[in-house]
Amino acid sequence: MEPKKKNKPNSLVIILFALVVLMIIIYFILVMFFPTVFSNLNTGDLQPVPNK
């Protein structure tokens, strides 16, 4: 029996997944140290529609 080749993901997939995880970690670090930057962001709250 010959050894089976392991199904290894592409290196680009690994790099993209690592970047997404890194961006999430950086976001939480920024929120902890600079909360005022994110408190001014638009959260998409509901606003009344003016009557025409």
C-alpha positions, 0 to 999 in steps of 0.5 A: 500500500502506497501512502495516500497524498494528504488533502492540503489547502492552497497556500493562498487560502491559508494566507487569506484565512490568516488575514481575516483572523488578524483583521478581527484581532486588530479590530478588537484591539483598536476598539479596546484602546480607541473607543472614541473612534468607533463611537462616532461611526454611523450604526444605521439607526432607523430614522423617520421618513419625512412626509412630502 
